[in-house]
Amino acid sequence: MTIQDAEYLEYSSYVDYNKPFYCNLLERDLDNKKVKADEWYLKPQYEQLSFISYDKSSGHFNNDLSYNSRSVIVVGTELQIYNKFCEMIEKHGWQLKDSWSRDLKSQHLAHYKSNNNLPIIINLI
């Protein structure tokens, strides 16, 4: 890696999902070998819709908000899922309401491998 590459990575949104992490709760390093699937039930968030309305009587602009509550499946190793969770908290403000393990399906594993063995998020509708 050159100095220019290192400077680029410092200011980019690059995330090293395989960066080792020691978990004090489990008293061990997180596993980076076995691929698994977790389902995350996210706390609801309000998102601004694309239009803004103007209220003539009060003279204020009003933003319409959309209530967004959803579940997603995250596929990756234990370490990658942890690092993906940290990224989603920092960038998008995601908060978990609950999470649990799911059976790893062959199509989930195929998507994971087609993504260069990096974690993936699958939206559930």
C-alpha positions, 0 to 999 in steps of 0.5 A: 500500500502506498502513502497515497492509498493510505490517505485515500482510505483515511478519508473514504468510507472504506470499512475493513470488515475483517479487522480483528476484534476482541469481545470482552463479553465473550472473552475471545476474538470474534470468529472470522471463519464460519459464515452465518445468517442473523436477522435484525429487527430494527427500531422504527425510524422516521424518514423525510418524504421527498416533498415539502408542504407550505402552510399558508396560515402559519407561514411554515414549511412542513415535512411529511415523515414516513414511519419505517420499521423493518427486518433485515437478514445479515450474512457474514462471519461473526466478525463481519456482522459485528463490523457491519453493525458498527458501520450501520450505526455510525452511517445510518443510525440503525438501532436494533430492537432484537436479533436472532440467528437464522438458518443459512440458505444456499442462496444467501451463501451464493450472494455472500460469495458473489460479493467477494466474501463481504457481509450482505444485507437482505431486506425482508418485506 
